[in-house]
Amino acid sequence: MARLSVRRLLAVALLAGLCGSAAARPHERVLHGTVTHVSDGDTLWIRTAAADRPPVKLRLAGIDAPERCQAHGEASRAALQARLMGRPVAAFTQAVDVHGRVVARVQERDTDVAAWLVAQGHAWSPGYRGRPGLYARQEASARQGRKGLFADPAAEPPKEFRRRHGPCPR
């Protein structure tokens, strides 16, 4: 009987994770903090409650926003800044990228910030090896509604822009 209860508990925990709850997944660590700076449409800084720690630089997982010097780049940054500046967020960390940024799912209240950015037309949801991106449904909707950068038929994904022009000057 005890074995059955453990199986039920594991099933409930698994379902909670699959349903997109705010709970951290086993490989994630949760950081709670306040947004202090927005660098661009997919990079922000948060200050955690640990007063002796500097702000943490976060890269939003699952999206690619236009570069600052690219068309739509400033609009993307402004949208993220207007939505989050000075607001409390929860960051569910996943990894550290090659630029030293913590890659994380970020939630503001009950909103997945990356999903919101893509749905508003401020970022792409890049796929990988023929698979759709994490926010492919939101991107398809934004494209259909011609929202944000998807209103521009010449909008260039940041990966292609970086390949042609290199990184933006700092």
C-alpha positions as CSV (number, residue, x, y, z in Angstrom):
1,M,0.0,0.0,0.0
2,A,2.8,2.4,0.9
3,R,4.4,1.7,-2.5
4,L,1.2,2.8,-4.3
5,S,1.1,6.0,-2.3
6,V,4.7,6.8,-3.3
7,R,3.8,6.2,-7.0
8,R,0.8,8.5,-6.7
9,L,2.9,11.2,-5.1
10,L,5.5,10.9,-7.9
11,A,2.7,11.1,-10.5
12,V,1.2,14.2,-9.0
13,A,4.6,15.8,-8.8
14,L,5.3,14.9,-12.4
15,L,2.0,16.3,-13.6
16,A,2.5,19.5,-11.7
17,G,5.8,20.0,-13.5
18,L,4.3,19.3,-16.9
19,C,1.4,21.6,-16.4
20,G,3.6,24.6,-16.3
21,S,3.3,25.4,-12.7
22,A,5.6,27.9,-11.1
23,A,7.3,25.1,-9.2
24,A,11.0,24.7,-10.0
25,R,12.0,21.6,-12.0
26,P,14.6,19.3,-10.5
27,H,17.5,20.9,-12.4
28,E,16.4,24.5,-11.7
29,R,17.2,26.8,-8.8
30,V,14.8,29.6,-8.0
31,L,16.0,33.2,-7.6
32,H,13.6,35.8,-6.3
33,G,14.5,39.4,-6.9
34,T,13.6,42.8,-8.3
35,V,14.5,43.9,-11.9
36,T,17.1,46.6,-11.8
37,H,18.2,46.9,-15.4
38,V,17.2,45.7,-18.9
39,S,20.1,45.4,-21.3
40,D,18.0,44.3,-24.3
41,G,14.9,42.3,-25.2
42,D,16.1,39.1,-23.7
43,T,18.6,40.1,-21.0
44,L,17.9,41.7,-17.7
45,W,19.4,42.1,-14.2
46,I,17.8,41.3,-10.9
47,R,18.8,42.1,-7.3
48,T,18.0,39.3,-4.9
49,A,17.3,39.7,-1.2
50,A,21.0,38.9,-0.4
51,A,22.2,42.5,0.2
52,D,25.8,41.6,-0.1
53,R,25.4,40.1,-3.6
54,P,25.6,42.1,-6.8
55,P,22.6,41.9,-9.2
56,V,22.4,38.8,-11.3
57,K,22.4,39.0,-15.1
58,L,19.7,36.8,-16.7
59,R,19.1,35.6,-20.2
60,L,15.5,34.6,-20.9
61,A,15.4,31.0,-21.9
62,G,13.7,29.9,-25.1
63,I,13.7,33.2,-27.1
64,D,15.9,35.4,-29.2
65,A,15.2,39.1,-29.2
66,P,16.5,41.6,-31.8
67,E,20.0,43.0,-31.1
68,R,20.0,46.6,-29.7
69,C,21.5,47.9,-32.9
70,Q,19.0,45.9,-35.1
71,A,15.6,47.0,-36.3
72,H,13.0,46.4,-33.6
73,G,15.8,46.0,-31.0
74,E,15.0,49.1,-29.0
75,A,11.3,48.4,-29.1
76,S,11.9,44.9,-27.7
77,R,14.1,46.3,-24.9
78,A,11.6,49.0,-24.1
79,A,8.7,46.5,-23.9
80,L,10.7,44.3,-21.5
81,Q,11.7,47.4,-19.4
82,A,8.2,48.8,-19.3
83,R,6.8,45.4,-18.2
84,L,9.5,44.5,-15.5
85,M,11.6,47.5,-14.3
86,G,11.4,47.7,-10.6
87,R,9.1,44.7,-10.3
88,P,9.6,41.5,-8.4
89,V,10.2,38.3,-10.4
90,A,11.0,34.7,-9.9
91,A,13.8,33.3,-12.1
92,F,14.0,29.5,-12.5
93,T,17.7,29.0,-13.5
94,Q,18.7,26.4,-16.1
95,A,22.3,27.0,-17.1
96,V,25.0,29.6,-17.7
97,D,25.6,30.7,-21.3
98,V,28.9,31.4,-23.0
99,H,28.6,35.1,-22.1
100,G,28.3,34.3,-18.4
101,R,24.6,35.1,-18.2
102,V,22.3,32.8,-16.1
103,V,19.8,31.3,-18.5
104,A,16.4,31.2,-16.8
105,R,12.6,31.1,-17.2
106,V,11.4,34.3,-15.6
107,Q,7.9,34.8,-14.2
108,E,6.3,38.1,-13.2
109,R,3.3,37.2,-11.1
110,D,1.7,34.3,-13.1
111,T,3.1,35.4,-16.5
112,D,6.0,33.7,-18.3
113,V,7.9,36.7,-19.5
114,A,9.4,35.0,-22.5
115,A,6.0,33.8,-23.7
116,W,4.6,37.3,-23.3
117,L,7.5,38.9,-25.3
118,V,7.0,36.4,-28.2
119,A,3.2,36.8,-28.1
120,Q,3.6,40.6,-28.3
121,G,5.9,40.3,-31.3
122,H,9.1,41.4,-29.5
123,A,11.1,38.2,-29.9
124,W,11.4,34.9,-31.8
125,S,11.0,31.4,-30.5
126,P,13.8,29.7,-32.3
127,G,13.5,26.0,-33.0
128,Y,16.3,23.5,-32.7
129,R,17.2,20.6,-35.1
130,G,13.8,20.7,-36.9
131,R,11.8,21.0,-33.6
132,P,9.6,24.0,-33.0
133,G,10.7,26.5,-30.4
134,L,9.3,26.5,-26.9
135,Y,7.0,29.4,-27.7
136,A,6.2,28.4,-31.3
137,R,2.4,28.8,-30.7
138,Q,2.9,32.4,-29.4
139,E,5.1,33.2,-32.4
140,A,2.6,31.8,-34.8
141,S,-0.2,33.9,-33.3
142,A,2.0,37.1,-33.3
143,R,2.9,36.4,-36.9
144,Q,-0.7,35.9,-37.9
145,G,-1.7,39.1,-36.0
146,R,1.3,41.0,-37.5
147,K,2.3,42.1,-34.0
148,G,5.5,44.0,-33.2
149,L,8.5,42.9,-35.4
150,F,6.3,40.4,-37.2
151,A,4.5,43.4,-38.9
152,D,7.8,43.9,-40.8
153,P,8.1,41.3,-43.6
154,A,11.9,42.1,-43.7
155,A,12.4,41.4,-40.0
156,E,15.6,39.4,-39.6
157,P,16.2,36.9,-36.8
158,P,19.0,37.9,-34.5
159,K,21.1,34.8,-35.4
160,E,21.1,35.9,-39.0
161,F,21.8,39.5,-38.2
162,R,24.8,38.5,-36.0
163,R,26.1,36.3,-38.7
164,R,26.0,39.1,-41.3
165,H,27.0,42.1,-39.0
166,G,28.6,40.7,-35.9
167,P,27.7,41.8,-32.4
168,C,26.4,45.3,-31.7
169,P,29.1,47.8,-30.5
170,R,28.9,48.3,-26.7
